[in-house]
Amino acid sequence: MFVSVPDVGIFSKIKSISCPNLKRLTMISYRSIIDYENLFLPVLQRLSNVKYLILLLAIEFKRNTPKHFIDGFDLDKDIISYMPHLCQFHVHIRSILPNASHVEVDTIRQSFMKQQQSVDCAIDYFNNNHGQCQIYSLPFIGTRLDFISNRFPLFDTNKTFSMVTKLLLFDDIQPFESVFFECVSRALPHLKTLDIMNELEQQEKIETTTNNLEFTHLTTLILVDIHLDYAEQLLCRSHLPSLIELAIDSTILLKIIAQDQQQAKDNCSRLGTLLTSHPFYHSIDTLRNFFPQDSYVQHPKE
């Protein structure tokens, strides 16, 4: 059984469903599961005959429920112990905590010593008073990574994440420098969707007008909560031959258009959809002169 969860509220509707003979289960929820203990775990704990389990989840704990990052002890106590026939378990869980206490990566790693498989983790603490811990079994089987910072081991020598096709970058501590995007283009050759959230100015800018970066398969680029530097990096100094969808902050888009760079025009020449943060009622002619005539322009209020 494959369960993709577009609305985490679905757990309250399916928690009474019984599938006693279920042998294979894949559950995916990249939207944060809020009531993990009361809604999500009871669903899994009734599936005692599962042999093959894949969990790709985001779990968020609220301020009024002090918790720790989900680790190997939690998985063993709350899930594995309820599945005596389990013989294969792949996991990628991103747990999010407000006001998270500092914990060492090795502490999380040691919690998996009992399990008969390789698991690694990465921990991050942000200026927004939230911490997150990502635990993932190896080899990594997911194709999506969310809220990846400069401190995540994205570029390891084992090419652990080389099959990732969707990447959300977030950092409110450090900017993403030009060299970071160079590494992304090499480490993630199959990347199709790139979403950047970082309003910090780059400190190590490469002054060049050449398109020295290429994201061959990138079809969707999201540049809404960003500094201008990242729009210039991706649209003006990179080659995006497959780009068909662009979501971008309206003010930053006008600045890119004003620069009138040929590389940006080339990258946007195949766009089918342009989503902007605000409407362009007074600048529609500017858009028509820069983007393909048949591009569909939309903003969130439409």
Secondary structure, DSSP 8 states (H G I E B T S, - for coil): -EEE-SSGGGHHHHTT---TT--EEEEEEEEEES-IIIIIHHHHHT-TT--EEEEEEEEE--TTS------HHHHHHHTGGG-TT--EEEEEEEEEEET-----HHHHHHTTTTSSSEEEEEEEE-TTSEEEEEEEEES---SEEEEE-TTS-TT-TT-TTTT--EEEEE-SSS---HHHHHHHHHH-TT--EEEEEB-S--SS-----S--EE-TT--EEEESSB-HHHHIIIIISEE-TT--EEEE-HHHHHHHHHHT-HHHHHHTTT-SEEEESS--TT-HHHHHHHS-TT-EEE-TT-
